[in-house]
Amino acid sequence: MADQDEQLKKIIAHAKEYGFVYPSSEIYDGLSATYDYGPLGSELKNNIKSFWWKSMVQYHENVVGIDAAIFMHPKTWKASGHIDAFNDPLIDNKDSKKRYRADVLVEEWVQKIEKKIQKEVDKAAKRFGDAFDETQFRNTNDRVLANLEKIDGANERFKTAMEQNDLADIKQLIIDLDIADPLSGSKNWTDVRQFNLMFSTEMGSTAEGADTVYLRPETAQGIFVNFLNVQKTARMKIPFGIAQIGKAFRNEIIARQFIFRMREFEQMEMQFFVRPGEELEWYEKWKKERLKWHHAIGIAKERYRFHDHTNLAHYANAATDIEYEFPFGFKELEGIHSRTDFDLKKHQEFSGKKLQYFDPEIGENYVPYVVETSIGLDRMFLAVLSHSYGQETLEDGSQRMVMRIPHFLAPYKVAVLPLLKKDGLPEKAREVLGELKFDYNCQYDEKDAIGKRYRRQDAIGTPFCITVDHQSLEDNTVTLRDRDSMQQERVSIAVLQQLLREKVTAPKLN
Ligand code: GAP
């Protein structure tokens, strides 16, 4: 745990030092759970967005994109259920004065018991060696079974209490599970109360005439209300998808872990509209497709896993999270939900407008079912940062800090460096820069010794450095240095374009 905290602290410090992410309005001591992206951060963020947009919209004939407004008619949020039910159950510890989400406390308790089970399994695997049958052990071992029963009991009780809005029983559950404040160890809890996560403001010039409007807590509703506009104007036939990237806002009460949980964040969402009855097939397809997208980035596959939901929201008939192993453990990175026809039907009901599709193949009108993929851009950014961050000891014993950002996502693809600041080398280097800068984001740097400049590029994740030296003036060749291997090769300036294209182009997913 201490190591994990240490690792996250190092990543946060590095992100600030090099201009990836800053605390928002830092000169006023920052604003909790809001962050600004610096010069390198905004490049990296744009590269992630572009990869998502291309993979989802450009590479799928049956997916189109939109950019809906953040403000929406207030009835939208009544219809979607956010006004009545987009709440977190909160509880305070009276001694530490710290506030927690009751569901998170229960979830962490479940994880603790799951760890105990895993310990039993690992111990038995060691004892029995090759003859060990894990499934059989999990199904028959008394201690494992007793712990599983405890988990099921707690989950079931929490679910029922939430459905019945029985906040007293949620508090009792926390007491019965003997959950202590993770920071102080105190078990002196207040009552649980519901807290709505939407930010509101007023639209209109006078207080009397003003309407309460909300900052959207998800981008999805902008897609639902535009379903017919898009279907008709883009002449889409079911099955088809509508994708969107945009800001969302949630008044998160417990906002820790850097950009993992923010009050203002960005989502990349896609709603895929299908014929009723075909939604589970599409849900499985999108699960596979989305995992393929993550794997294509080049981060180790073991750092991803699915977490299928057993407690489904009332509008979903299947749901899973793609979890990523952040420095603080496996946590939700993306959600994939089969949302049935809940949202479109609700908007039909509240707007009085039909949101139906006439399916020429079967000659029927229906409200389509929806499969949603929803990923947090900032969480993806943190996944890339934490995958990339590394400190290495080199053969000569010196330390190097290197950000192994996947090449196609790196803020700068290449740095052009004259070996010396004289003898015509800067001029030659600028010539090379001029040939590359229209296709690749390049950095030019002539300050300090070459070794120091390489280290600087390693620390910001630039995959390649091109060094222009005296030989370049004679034969039009340069050295190309690879960030990861630190190997250098002599190449002709004429082939740089082609070489870089092979090395830094984003994967093309089919
Ligand atoms: N439209 C569905 C929806 O909004 P969600 O699970 O609440 O579902 C989807 O959010 C994704 O948005 C999450 O998987 C996560 O990556 C991201 N997300 C949610 N809340 C966030 C927050 N406070 N800060 C950063 N990212 C967040």
Boltz pocket constraint, residues with backbone or C-beta under 6 A from the ligand:
constraints:
  - pocket:
      binder: B
      contacts: [[A, 217], [A, 218], [A, 219], [A, 220], [A, 250], [A, 252], [A, 259], [A, 260], [A, 261], [A, 262], [A, 263], [A, 265], [A, 266], [A, 267], [A, 269], [A, 332], [A, 333], [A, 334], [A, 335], [A, 372], [A, 374], [A, 375], [A, 376], [A, 377], [A, 378], [A, 379]]
      max_distance: 6.0
